[in-house]
Amino acid sequence: MSPLASPTSDRLSDYLAADAVVDHGHPAIRAQADALKAAGDDPVERARAAFLFVRDEVEHVIDAADPRVTWRASDVLRERVGICHAKSHLLAALLRAQGIPAGFCYQELSALHGLNAVYLHGKWSRLDARGNRTGAGGEFSLDVERLAWPVDAARGERDHPEIHPAPAPVVVDFLMTVAPGPGWYEKGLPDALPPRFPTVSKNPEIW
C-alpha cells in the first residue's frame, strides 16, 4: 500500500468496535462470520474468505442496476447488494466479528469510492471488495495493492491515505436519506471528502 497510508487512531480496539453501521453483533453477521471460519484458523485465510464473499456474493448496485439502498452491514448481508461504501461496511463487520481489525479508506474517483484496510501480520493492507463485474481489478493481497481502480492524478483523482475507524459520516448521511430508485447514487453521492474528516454524523442516533 501507499507508504503514506496510516491509521487515524493508534488504538487497534477502535478498529474492532461495533456501531449502528458496522453492527457486527447482529446474529446474521455473527452467523456469516462463523461460516467463514471454515477457511481455517489462519486469520489471513479467514480474511481472504470474508473479502471474496463480499466481493463476489454481494452485488454492486451499479453493476446489477439494482434500485435498493443499503448502508447497515447486516442489511447489506440480508439484501446481498450495496454500493462500494455499503460493501465496505459489511466487510469491516465480518472481519471485526472474527477479531480482525479493519478500517475505512477513500479515493476520489468519478465519485467518492470506499474501500477497507485490514491489520494482519503487524501491518495495514488495503482491500477493495467493490466487485469485478465491470472491469474492476480488486484482489486479496497483503503485500502489493490490487485495488478495483487505479487513481489517475492527471484526471484530478486523489487517493486519501488515512485509515479511519468509522465510515465517513458524509457518506452514511447520504445513504440514510437518499430515496431508493433507479440511479439513486447519481442524486448526491459525495464526490470528495470534506477538507477535514468529520467525526460526528448529522444523524447522531446511528452512533
N, C-alpha and C positions, 0 to 999 in steps of 0.2 A: 504494500500500500504506500501511499504518499508518505515521505518522511516527515511531512508537516502534520499529518493526521494525529490527533491527540484527543484523549477524553477530557470533557469539561469538568469532571469530578474525579478526585483521586480516591474515592471510596467505591470499591467494587460492589458493595452492598447496594449502592444506588442503581446499579445495572442488573439487579436481581429483583427490584421492587415490583409490586403489583399495584395497579390503579384501575380506574374505570375504563381505560383504553386497553392497557396491557393486563387483562384480567385473568392471569394465569392460575388463579384459584378456582376458576369456573370448572365444574365437573367435566364438561366436554373437552376443555383444554387439557385437563389432567389425564383424561382417558386417552386422548390422542398422543400426549407425551409418553404415556406408559406404553402405548402400542409401538412408538418409535424406538423404545428401548430394546426392541428385538434386534436392533443393529449391533448390540453387544455392550460391553462395559466401557469400551473406549469412548470418552466424550467426543473425540473428533468424529468417529463414525456416527454417533448419535446426532451430532450437529449436522453432519452431511445428510443424514436421513431426514431431519427436520427441514433443511434447505430444499432438498429435492421434492419433498411433499408440498411445500408452499409454492415452489416454482412451477411444478408440473401438475399438481392436483387441484390447485385453486386458480380459476380463470382470471385473467386480467380483463377488466370491464371493456377496454377499448378493443382488444383482440376478439372478444366474444360479442361485441355490440350489445352488451347487457345494460339495461336501464337501472339496475339496482345500485343503491349507495350503501356501503358498509364502512364501518370505522372501528368498532369494538372488536377485539381479537376473536372473542367467542362467536360473534355474529359472522365474521369473515369465515370462520371454520364451518359454521352451520350452513351458510349460503354457498360456500365454495366459490366466491367471486369477490373481487375487490380491485381498486386501483393500486398502483405501486405502494402508496403510503399505507393503505389498509393491509396489504400483504406483508409489509414490514412490521406492522403491529402484531400480526399473527406469528410471524417467525420469531420475533422477540419473545412473545408469550410462550411458545413451545420450547425455546431454548432456556428461558428463565425457569420454566416449570421443571426442568431437569438439572437445575443448579448451574447452568452455563451463563455467565454474564453476557448481556447483549445490549447494544445501544443503537442509536439512530443517526444516520448521516444524510446529507443532502447534496444534490447537484442542481445547478440552474441550467437546464437544457431548454427546449422549447417551452417547457413549464417546469415548475419545481419538482424534481424527481426525488423519491425517497428510497433509501436502502438501509442496510444494517451493518453493524460491526460486531464481531464476536471475539471474546477473550479466551484464547486457548494457547497452551504451551508458553504461557508467560508473555504473550503479546496480543495486540489487537489486529484483526484482519477484517477487511470489509467484504461483505457478501451482498449480492444483488439478486433477489428471488423474483424479479419482475415477471419473468416468463419469457420464453424464447420463440414464441409462435410467429412473430413478425420480424425476424432477423436480428433480434437482440442476442447477446452472447454471454449471458450470465452463467458462470460455472462455479462450483465449490472449489476454492483454492485458498490456502492459508499463507502461501508464500508469494506468488505472483498474482496480482489482481486480475480477475477476469469478470469485469462488471458488464452490465447489459449494454451500455452505450459508452463510447469514448467521448470525452469532453473536447470540444473544438473551440479553443480560445479565439481563433480567428473569426468565429461567428458570435463572439460575445458570451460564450458559455463559460460556466465557472464551477469549479469543484470546491465545495466547502470542506475544510479539513477536520472540523470538530466532530466529536462523537458525543452525542447527548444522551443522558439517561432517560429522557422522556421525549415523545414526539413533539414536533413544533406545534404550539397552540394555534398558530395561524392556519395550519393545515387541518387540525382537529375541528376548529371552529367552523371552517368551511364545510367539512364533511358532515358535521352535525346539523347544519342548517340548510344545505342545498336540497332542492326538491328532486326526487328521482325522476328519470325520464331519459329519452334518447339524447345523447350528447351532453349530459348534465355537467361533465367535467370541463366543458368549454364555457361555463357560466360563472366564472370567478375563481377557478383553481389558481392559487398564487403562482406567479412565475419567478418569485425570488423570496428569500428570507428577509425579514426586516433587518435594518442596519445593525441592530442589537437584538440578539436572540432573546425573545421574551420567556419568562419562566411561569407566567400565570395566564391561563386561558380566559377569554371573555365569558366562558361558560364554567364558572368555578365549581359548579355542582359535580362536574365529572371528576374532579380531583379530590 
